[in-house]
């Protein structure tokens, strides 16, 4: 027999909160069981036998807040909290503290690792004060919705700040929400090639877990704090008034701690900057199209192109991460690298070569070599992937395609860093591309680098330049041994000892472990310097051995290395040198005011990298030598 719930009578006086209410109505409208009156209250939980809760200041919280608290309380039931009240109270307090720390950290954490200091968190965030005030005045349902939205937003904001940290650490710029997603795949590939498949999988799994967990954890933290403020309304209001007044006072006085304003509005500024960045990025395609529509050489007849280089073998060679700091701005590195350059200048003079050098300002730093290569060749500023895609799908003439357009050169690419199909090669006007699988190399990878520089140059000699009676060549050669992470590093051997590259097995085995090197920034700098010296020595030795009267070499860096090597204030300048056996080749650039030798100093001209194409085509066109200095 089932008892009629409406017949139940109170055995004594009704519990507080039910006085004057119909027991049957109460049962129907609250189907959830009543709280366990024997359970001990935790820190911010409601008292089990009271409808209203006294806050620490003696004020009474609203009935709505109390109802919300009772609902939460009833949902948990007795459980382990009832069996272990002391532990439950400790857990509640620790969880609340962690929620406060998590929310404040999300608001205050900078988006650059170099700015993450204890002082950065010792400030008053206006966003936190205003956000808490909004939650405090909202009714329960609206408060819960606002807390969920706010927590999710904070979680996503924190993920964006973490992305910025990674991008600043490598590219010295923030993550672009519109243009940079494709670079995440590049980052995964770099990790895989540097530390192996297992390391790459672990890194990806960790990133995915973090990206999924942060919004959830942040939302739970904001929900917890919103409930706590609702239960202790008066105390929360007074606390916010104090913090708000302190923020206004500190802002008015310009109060600072260790150079940072105590009254922080950094997150609001961060969001505002991102909105502007998104708008600018969405508009960038239109801006770039307008810039690309201007081309001084688009209608130049093929027989009027590069007339001053007919019959020459022209080699455009990029040395990965070869930047100004290695040659000039870092005294420790420059002292060693400059010896290599001075020796190289002298060695080349002995075999009849002269050289001129200056600086180019790269569109990128830290990484993004293909963007620098495209800027150099196209005469357009290519600093993001969208511009790169737009360029390579266009018909714009590049330096390399200009050689192909004349019909006077065979154009080839030595691309040891290319490991898959590269359809862009057609746009750059290369008749044939030798990637890492077509150079005949059977030796080991050197971390990211598939083929050591000396072997790449030897392969070019064997496959193209060394052939008898070959047509004039234009080659784009990428020297990748100085690519991050710079360990282990190959060593130069006798050219007749290279064979199929297996000689490098013992050299790699004797080299440094990149994981050990990257534990110490000083070691990273040392290994970077050694890698640059290896690349320079390989190139100078190649010209010394295989160069002839028709050889013209243009070699340059693509960008500066990562901030671990040069800091986050380094310039974007890279060295560029033109080396030739025929004096007439360098006579055509006499008005450029470039400096003799392979070592540009602080007085050498600095050009934007996108200006080089037009200057070069003009200097070696029918009016050769008429280009003025910048």
N, C-alpha and C positions, 0 to 999 in steps of 0.2 A: 504494500500500500504506500503510495507517494503522498507525503504531507503537503498540504496546501501552504505555499510560502506566505500567503497573506494572513494566515492564522497565527504566525509566529509572534510571540509577545516578548518584550524585554524582561529579563529576569530581575532587573533592577533598573535604576535610572539609566536612560539612554546615554550612550557615549557622547562626549562633547562633539558638536557639529551636527548632531542628529536631533537635538532638542527641538520640539515644535514641528517636526517633519513626520509625514505619514510613513510608517515603516514599509508598507507595501510599495509606495511610490519610490522610496529609496532603493528597494531591491530591484525594481524594474529598471530604473534609470541608471543604476550602477551594477551591471551584471558581474563586474569583476569582484573577486572576494575581498573582504576587508583586510587591511594590513594586519600583520601579526603583532598584537599588542605586547607580546613578550620579547620582541626583537629589540636589540639595542641599536640606538641611532648612531649612524656614522657622522662624519664631520659636517657635510653639507646636506645630509638627508633630513626629512621632516620628522618631527616628533610624532610617534605613532598614534598618540591618542589626542592630538590637537589638530584642529582645522587650520588655525593660524599659527605662524611661527614667530617667536620673538627674535628680532635680529640683535646683534651685539650692542646696539645703541638703545635698546629698549623699545624700538618702533615695531609696529606690527606690519608684516608684509600683506600684500593684497590677497584677496580670496582666490583670484585667478592663479597667482604664483603658487599658492599653497595647494590648490587643486592639481596643478601640474606636478608639483613635488610628490603629492600622495599617489598620483597615477604612476609616476616613475617608480616609486617605492613599492607599490603593490605588484608591479610587473616583475620585480626581482624575487619576491617572496622571502621566505626564511633562508633556505639554502645555507651556503657556507658562511654568509655574513652573520646569520644567527648563531651558528656554532662557534665562530671565531670573531667575536665583535672587536677585540683589540686589533687583530690583524686587518680587519675590514676598515677600521678607522685609519690605520697607517696607510693602507693602499689608497684610500680615498684622498688623503692629504697629498701623498706623493703624486697621484694622478693629476690632481688639481695643479700642483706646482709645475709638473711637466707640461700641462696644457698651457699655462701662462708663459713658460719659457719658450715653448714651440711657437706660439703666436707672436710673441715679441721678437723672436729670432727671425721669423719669416718677414716681419715688417722691417726690421733694422739691418738685416744682413746685407752687406754691399754685394755688388755683382762682379767684383774683381777680387781674386784671391789675395793680392797684395794689400788690399784695403781691409781685410778681415782681421781686426785687432780687438782686444777687449774693450777699448774705448768706443769702438763703433756701436757697442751694445749698451753703453752707459748713457743713453740719451732718452728724451721723451718724444715718442712718435705721435704726431698729431693725428695720423690715420688711426692709431689704436684708440686714442681718446674719443674721437668722433664716432668711430665704429661702435665702441662700447656704449656711448650715449644713445645711439640709434637703437641698439638692441634693448637698452633699458626702458625706453619709452614705448616700445611696440607691445601690442597684446600678444598672448602666448602663441597662437597659431602663426601670426605674422613674424614673431620673433624667431620661431623655429625655421621658417622658410628663409628669413634673412640670414640666420646663422649658417644654414646649409650652403646658401649661395656665397656668403662671405668666406666660409671655410674652403669651399672649392676654389674660389678665386685666389685666396692666399696660397693654396697648394700649387695651382698652376703658375702663380707669380714666382714662387720659390723655384719651380722647375726651370722657368725662364732665366732666373738669376744664376742657377747652376750652369745652364747652357752658356750664358755670358762668361762665366768664370773659365770654362773650357776654351771659348773663342778668344778671350783676352789673353789666355796663357799661350796661345799659338799664333793667332792672327792679329792680336792687339786691337781688337774691335769687338763690339757686341754682336750677338746672334741676330740675324735679320729674319723676322717672322715670315716674310714673304719670299725671300730669295735663297735662304741657306739650308733648306731641308735636304737638298740633294747632297750637301757636304757631309751629312751624318753617315751616309753610305761610304764616302771616301775615308772618313775617320775609322770606320769599322775595318775597311780593307787595310789601312795603314797599320792598325793594331795587329791584324792577322799576319801581315807580312813581317812585322817587327818581333812579335812574341809568340807567334804560332796560332793554329786554329783553336786549341783549347783555351788559350788566354783570351782570344777574341770572343768566343762563345760565352765565357764567364763574364766578360765585360758587358756584353749585350744583355745577358740575363739580369745582371745587377742593375743596369740602367732601366730596363723595363720594369723590374720590381719596384724600384724607387719611383719611377714615373707614375705607376699605378697606386702605390701606397701613400704618397705625399698628399694628394687631394683628399683621400679618405681619412687619414690620420688628422689632417688639419681641420677637416669638417667636424670630426668628433671632438676635437679640442675646443673649437668655437662653441659648439653646442653645450659642452660641459660648463664653460665659463658663462654662457648666457643664462643657464639655469641657476648657477650660483649667484649671479647678480640679481636675478629675479627674486630669489629667496631672501637676499639681504639687500633690499632696495635702498634703504636709507644710507647704509654704510657705503654701498656702491656709488650712490649719488654724490655723497660728500667726497669720496676718493677722486671721482672724476672732476669735481669742481676744483679740488686742490691741484690735480695734475694739469687741468686746463689753464688755471691761473698761472701756474709755474711756467707752462709752455709760452703763454703770451708774454710774461715778464722776461723770460730768457730770449725770446725772439726780439722784443723791443730793445733789450740791452745788448744784443749780439753776443750773449754769453757763449763761451766755447770751452771745450776740454780737448787738449792735445790737437788743436787746430780744427776740431769738428764742432759744429753748432750743437748745443744741448737741445735746443728746440728743433727737432728733426722733422722734415717734410720730404725726406728722400724718396720714399715709395711713391708719393704723389708725383714728384718730378720724374721718377723712373717711368711711371705709366704714361705721363704726358709725352715724354721723349719717344716712347714706343709708338704711341698714336701718330706722332709726326713722322717717325721712321716708316711706318706702314703706308701712310699717305704718299710720302716721297717715293717709296719703292714701287707703289702701284702706278705712279706717274712717270717712273724712270724709263719705261719702254718707249713712251712718246718722246721724252727728251732725247733718248739715244737715237731714235729713228731720225730726228731732226739733225743731230750731229753727224750721223752716218751719211746723210744725203749730200754732204759737202765732201768732195774728193777732187783735189787738184789734178790727179793723174788718171781719172777714170776714162778720159777720151784720148789719152796719149797713144799714138800709133806704136806698135811693137818695135819698129825699127828706130824709134826715138828713145827707147828705154835702155838704160844701163850701157850706153855706148862706150863709156870710159872703162868698162871692165871686160869688154869682149876678148875672148881667148883665155881669160883667167879662170882658175879654180877657186871659187869663193866659198869659204867655210864659215857659216854662222854657228857659233858654238856657245851654248849656255852651260855655265858651271852652277850647279844647284847650290842655293843659299850663300853664294859668294857676295858678301855685302861690305859696306863701307867700314864697319867696325873691324873687320879682319885686316884691312889695309891701313886704316888711319886712326879711327876714333878710340879703339881700345889699345892702349900702349903695350900691354903684355902680348896680345896676339900679333899686333902690327910689327913688333920688333922681330918676330920670327918669320911672318909671312913676307914682309918686305925684303928680307934676305933672299927668299926664293924668287921674288919679282926682280930684284936687282941682278941676281945671278942669271935669271932668265933673259933679261935685257942684254946682258953681256954675251951670253951664249949664242943668242940669235944674231947679234951683230957680227959675231965671228963667222957665221955662215951666210952673211949678206942681207939679213933682215933688219928693217927699221920699224919703229912702232910709235903710236900716239895714243894718249889715254885721257879720259875725263870721267864724268859721273852721269848716270841717268837716275831719275826718280821713279821708282817702281810703283805701280798701283796697289801692290799688296806687300805684306811682310809676314814672315813666319811660315807661310805655305801659300798654295795657289799658283804654282809655277805656270800652269797652262794659261792663266789670266795674264801673267807678265809676258809670256811668249806671244800671245795674241795682241797685246798692246804694242809690243815692239814691232811686230810685223804688219799690223793693220793701220797704224797711225790713229787709232781710236783708244780712248781710255776704257779698258775692259777690267772692271773691278768687281764684277759679280757674275754668277752663272747665267742669269737671264741675258745679260749683254753678250756673253760668250755664245749662247745658243742663237741669239739674233744675228751675231756676226757670222757664225759658221753656216747659217742658212741663207746668207746673202751672196751677192756676186762681187763684193768689194775686193779689189786687188790688194794683195799683201806683198811684202818684200819678196818672199819666196815664189809666189805665183807670178810676180813680174818677170823673174828669170825664165819661168816656164813659158810665159806669154811671148817672149821674144823668139823662141824656137832655137836659140843659140846655145842653150845649156841643157844637159841632162840634170834633172833635179831629184835628189834622194834625201831620205831622212834616216838617221841612225838614232833609233828610239828605244834604248834598253829598258826604259820604264814602262813601255807599252806592253801589256800582256794579253790583250784581247783585241777584237776588231776595233779599228779606229777610223770610222768613216770620215772624220774631219780632215784626214790627210788629203783627200781630194780637193777640199776647199783651199788648203794651203799650197796647192800647186806642186805636189810631190809626185814625180813619176813612179817612184818605188820607195817603199818603207821597209826598213829592216827593224823588226821589233826584237824583243828579248829572245824569241825562239828561232830567229833566223840569222843570228850572228855567229853560230857555230860554237857557242860556249857550253862546256860540259862541267864547269866548276861549280862551286857552292854559291848560294846567295850570301851577301854580307848584310844581314838584317833586311831592311827594305830593298836594298840595291841588288837587282838581279845579275848585273854584269859589271865587273870592275872597269873603270874608265880606260885604263891602258888597253884592255882587251877590246873595248868598243872601238877605240881608235885603230887598233891593229886590224879589226874586222873591216873597217872602212877602207883601209889600205888594201887589204886582200880582195875585197869584193868589188871595189870601184876604182879608187885612186891609183892603185898599183898596176892596173891593167894597161898593157901597151896600146898606144894609139887611141886612148879613150877620148871621147868628146869632152869639151870643157864641162866641168862639174859645178853645180851649186848644191851644197850639202848643209842641212840643218842637223847638228850633232848635239845630243843631250848628254852631258857628263853627270851621272847620278850618284857617284860614290860619296859626294859631300851632302847627301840627303840625310835628314834626321832619321835614325838616332845616332849616327856617327860612331857606331861600334858594332862589330869589329871593323877595322879599316884595312883595306888592301895595301900592299906595298908594291912599288915598281920593281920589275925584274928585267933582265935582258930581253929585248924584243924577240930575239930568236929562241927564247926559252918559254914563250907563252903557250905554244902548242894549242891544245883544245881547252885550256883553262884549268885543268885538274891540278896544276902547280899551286893554285890558290887554296887548295884544301888545307895544306899545312899552315899557310899564312892565316887563314880564318881560325883554325884551331888555336893558334898562338895569340890571337887577338883578344881584346877586352870583351867581357860580357856586358851587353847594353843595360841589363837590369842592375848590375853593380855600378856601372858608370853613372846612371841617372839618380843614384842615391846622393850624389855630391855634385852640386852645380859647378864647382871648380873643375872636376873631372870632365864634365860635359863640355865646358869651354875648351879644355885642353884637347879633347878628342875632336871637337869641331875644327879647331885650328889645324890639327894634323890631317884631317880629311881634306880641308881646303888645300893644304900644301901638297897632298898626294895628287889631287886633280890638276893643280897648276903644273907640277913636275911632269905629269903624264902628257899634258898638252904641249908644254914647251919642248919636251924630249921628242914628241912626234914631229913637230915642225922642224926641229934641229936635224932629225934623221931623214924624214921623208919629204920635207918641203922643197920646192924648186922655184925657179924664176917666175912661174905663173901662179904661185900660191898667194892667196889673200885670205887672211884669217881675221874675222871679227869675233872677239869673245867677250862675254859679259856675264855678270851675275843676274839671276832672275829676281831675287829678293833677299832681304836680310834674314838671318836665322831667327828662331823663336826667342822670346824674352828671357828664357833661362840663360841664354848665351849673352845677349846684348842689353837686357833690361827692357822696360816698357817705354822708355823715352828716346830710343834710338831713331835716327832718321831712316828714311826709306831709300836712301841712295845706294846704288850698286856701281862697281867699277865697270868700265867698258874700254877695250883697247882694239885698235886696228893695226895689224901686222902685215907687212908686205915686203917682197923682195924688190919689186919694181918701184923706183923712187917716184915715178909719175902717179902712182896710186895715192900716195900720201900727199903729193903736191896738190891734188884736187881738194883736199880738206884743210889746206893751209890757213884759210880764213876762219876756221872753226876755233882757232886758238887752243887746241888741245895740247897737252904737254908731252914732251919726248919721253919715251920709255914706257914700261908697263906699270908704273907707279904714279897714279894721279895724287896730287896733294890737295891741301885745303883751298888752294887758289885755282884749281882746275874748274872749268865750266861745269855747271849742273843743269841738265836739260830734263824736261819731262820725257818719260820713255815714249809716249805717243807722238812726240815730235820727230823722232829719229827717222821714220820711214821717208817722210817728205824731204828732209835734209839730205838723206843718203841718195834718193832718186834724183834730186836736183844736182848734187855734187858730181854724180857719175853719169849724168845725162849730157846732151849736146852742149849745154852751157856750163859745163863742169867748172867748179871752183868759184862760182859767183855767189854761193851761199854766205850770208853774213853771220857773224857770231851773235849769240843771244844777248 
